[in-house]
Amino acid sequence: MHLWGDEEAGFVGDRIYLSTNQIHLIELTLPPRGRFTHSDENRTVFAADEVYHVVEGELLLTNPETGEAELISAGESLFFRRDTWHHGVNRSPDR
């Protein structure tokens, strides 16, 4: 388990199940109404394709470069190509 972030970027709990030069399997945990962005101290890295799968609640993912936003709910997934800048917000008030 690794806690990523700071006050500016938000905090994310990362449970790392697998991390190799070919694949990373990481479970992210955000508190209710929690978010992740980036800061000078904690830059986000988008050097690979990514799939987000929501287990509980709702996750709003936004691309600050394009203004695109996608809301995914429990049981849904969203795929991003490499180098797609994005921020996330846990929209759930209680999970």
N, C-alpha and C positions, 0 to 999 in steps of 0.2 A: 504494500500500500504506500502511495506517495501523495502528499498534498501539494498541488501545483497552484501557483498564483500569488497574489498580494492584494492589498486593499483596492488598488486601482483596477487591476485586471479581473478581480473576483477570485474565488477559491474553488477548486475542483478536486475531489478525491479520485485518484487514479489507482485502480486495482489492476496490476499488470499480470496477465495470465501467460502471455507469450510475447517475446520480443527477440526477433532475429533480423538478419539483413534482408529478409524477404517479406515478413509479415509481423504486425504488432496486433495483439488482441488485448484491448484495454477496456475495462468497465469504468465509465465516468459517473461520478455521483455529484449532483448539485443539490443544495438544500432548497426548500420551497422558496420560490422567487429568486433563487440564486442565478448567477450568470458567469460566463467567461468571455473576456475580450482579450486584450493584450496591453502590456505596459512596456516601458523602456527596460525594466528589470526582468519581466517575464513575457518574452515575445512568443507568439504562437508560431508554429512551424507547420506548413502544409506541403511537405515534400513527398506526399504519397496520395493515392486515391484513398477515400475514406467512406465508410458506411456507418451511419448512426442508426441504432435500433433502440426504440424507447420501450423499456420494460414497464414503467409506471409513470402516470402523469402525462404531461405535454411538454414538448421541447420546441421552442421557436428558434430557428436558425436563420440568420440574416447575413447577407453579403454587403458590407459597408461600401464596397466599390460600385456595385450596380444597383443597390437598393432592393434587390430581390429578398423575399422572406418566405419561408416555408414552415408551417406548423405541422408537427407530427405527434400523433397520440400513441398511447400504449398499444403495442402490437404492430406498429408501422415502422418503416425504415426509410432512410433517405441516403442517396449516394452522391458524393462529390468527386470530381476529378482532381488530380494533383494541382497544386497552386491555386485553389479556390479559397479565397480569404473568407472566413466566416466567424461569426460570434454566436453564442447560444444563451438562451434564457429559459430557465425552468418556470413555466407559466403556472404550475400547480401551486395552489395556496397551502397545501398540507402534505405533499409528498415529494 
